[in-house]
Amino acid sequence: MGLAKALETAPYDPLLHRIDLPLTGSFFPLGFRVEIATNSRDVMEAAAASWGGYAPEYPYPPVELRVVVQPAGGLAPEPVFRNQRRLFSIVSDRDNFAFYESGSLFGCCFVSQKTVADHAWFRFYFLEAMAHMLLAQRWVMPVHAACVARDETGVLLCGLSGAGKSTLAWACARAGWTYVTDDGTWLLTGVEDRTVLGRCRSIRFREDAPRLFPELQDYISLARPNGKISLEVPLDAFPHIRTSSRCRVGSVILLDRRDGVPASAKPVPAAEAIELLLRDMPWYGDDVRAMYERTARRLLEVPAYRLTYENLDQAVALLSNL
């Protein structure tokens, strides 16, 4: 009986299937419910930094994430993302990896203490990636674009990395536009009115942003190997900036930033703009792709322009005229 009792109280569990995750919480990225269980307060603090203050808006089944933090291992290097059928993986090294399954909306992550202690890195590559990619299999279509609004009508600012999406969005916000999101916009897939959702509580810049916007000088620049995360600025530090978590798209702008050229805006066929949006999107499978194509076709009703510019003030003026 003594041995049986010992086995009952301390089962052999080399796979960590029964690991205790005593900390739990509900969060609402983009208004969708995400349930998190973990053994680390750092995880809960990171989730609050990403999604704290967002309220539930949609009565859909929740995404479930389990995050196991272990003492071994260093800070995760930039991971590799892979997908086959409904299975997804994020792999940095043997101590930092995640996997998730879109059919059940379930994901699990194993990371080192050093990785989770760097909240910005952990949020960008693991926590937010898992939640957003699972939501993107059902209810939202991710678009590589910033979004601002004027008179409640949204403008998608589209372009590759380095095209100036975040800086132009901030320049518009400083000029009185409503800020919706930086370089990650989400189209609702189940509606007909071209509603987009955004992450309006903060904005991310590259580390040279204070050169363009002196008011950002007080924020600490965090150098990252890929250069994508350098400055994360909370919008509540700028109460004069108007924000909104959603708007209805009224136009699509393809950004073409060049040195030494006058600013200009030329119409392009909406179908061409939509093709570029879809081409810049991961392939999640035939069913999800079909859902995205149906969602993107709703944008055919709005005008599209190619905005060539060097000077931000001229770009904002052109957008205002459009």
Number of C-alpha atoms within 10 A of each C-alpha: 6 7 7 9 10 10 11 10 8 9 10 11 9 8 7 9 8 10 12 11 15 9 14 16 12 20 23 23 23 23 16 22 23 23 16 22 20 22 18 19 14 18 25 21 15 22 23 16 16 22 20 16 12 18 14 16 12 13 9 11 11 18 23 20 22 19 23 23 23 17 11 12 15 14 19 23 14 15 16 12 15 12 16 11 11 15 14 19 20 21 21 18 16 12 21 27 21 25 20 24 18 18 12 13 21 19 23 21 22 19 26 20 22 17 24 28 17 14 18 19 20 23 19 15 21 24 25 17 16 28 23 19 18 24 22 20 21 18 18 23 26 24 21 21 26 28 34 28 25 17 8 15 14 24 23 27 28 27 21 14 12 12 16 23 27 24 21 22 29 24 19 25 21 17 14 14 22 26 31 30 30 26 25 18 24 24 25 20 20 14 11 10 13 21 17 25 23 24 25 22 22 18 20 18 23 20 21 13 18 16 10 12 13 9 11 18 14 9 14 12 18 15 13 13 10 8 11 15 18 21 21 18 17 14 16 13 10 11 8 11 17 17 22 17 17 25 24 16 23 19 19 24 25 25 23 19 20 13 9 9 11 12 20 16 19 11 12 15 13 19 15 11 22 18 13 14 18 18 10 12 14 10 12 18 13 10 10 15 17 11 17 22 15 13 19 21 14 15 21 16 13 13 16 25 21 19 21 20 22 18 16 19 15 14 23 21 13 15 17 12 7 10
